[in-house]
Amino acid sequence: MTRTVYVNGEYLPETEAKVSIFDRAFLMADGVYEVTSVLDGKLIDFDGHAVRLERSLLELDMGVPLSRDALLEIHRELVRRNDVVDGMIYLQITRGAAADRDFVFPDPEEVPQTVVLFTQSKPGMADSPAAKTGMRVISIEDQRWGRRDIKTVQLLYPSMGKMMAKKAGVDDAWLVEDGYVTEGTSNNAYFIKGNTIVTRALSSDILHGITRAAVLRFAREAQMTVEERNFTIEEAQQGDEAFITSASTFVMPVVEIDGVTLGDGKPGPKALRLREIYLEESRKAAI
């Protein structure tokens, strides 16, 4: 079935959707994005993604072209038109398409921003088989630009990291800078020791994950201790469990780091419980 997508105010068949070759996201990676999950036909953590989107736009001196209510309506309309039960909605906003390529930003009064949204259907995504077996990760050097707190479309190095992991025969990579783990290629990273969850503190070094915020809140409510601090690969390897979080994977157990098996090599009970809690509570709050 041909998807219906949204491009600059219009709902179109994906085969008819077009963006200018002069769009600055294409030429300069000058754009931001968000991915909102859909479970049972409803949006998960929409408000958190909308707030972060606005922050990303403002940090890059871009305008906010649509109100939060308008964005919500577009998301819901795409879910309806594409009959999405489980899946994701990808949203991208760019600085627009000037008349020609130039490093200097175009005048926002003359060049409208580009707004694109499309759906990705992922039946049964909450029941991913990977959650039952756990992920294996390697560590690689973090060579991204310094403002990782802005969710830009500059995803070349994370893509390269995923390809390094694939070549190594594992599932993903954790990025390391100055000896400490920052995050995964497209997710936040954690390990568990006893009753304590350790994860990198928020700063410009990592993306301020929407799923991260919810999971840490649920963890504290479940009487777990949360330490937000720098940690090394070696510390994580000595943990009882590890996991990642993202909008598309929710809470995903990690069972091996750089060839070192954690625990008995199976997803740990605390990570699995956090996944269960997150899915339960997120479904209750979905809109």
Secondary structure, DSSP 8 states (H G I E B T S, - for coil): ---EEEETTEEEEGGG----TTBHHHHH--EEEEEEEEETTEESSHHHHHHHHHHHHHHTT----S-HHHHHHHHHHHHHHTT-SSEEEEEEEES-B-SS--SS---TTTS--EEEEEEEE-TTGGG-THHHH-EEEEEEE--S-S-TTS-BS--HHHHHHHHHHHHTTSSEEEEEETTEEEEESSSEEEEEETTEEEE--SSTTS---HHHHHHHHHHHHTT-EEEES---HHHHHTSSEEEEEETTTEEEEEEEETTEE-TTSS--HHHHHHHHHHHHHHHHH--
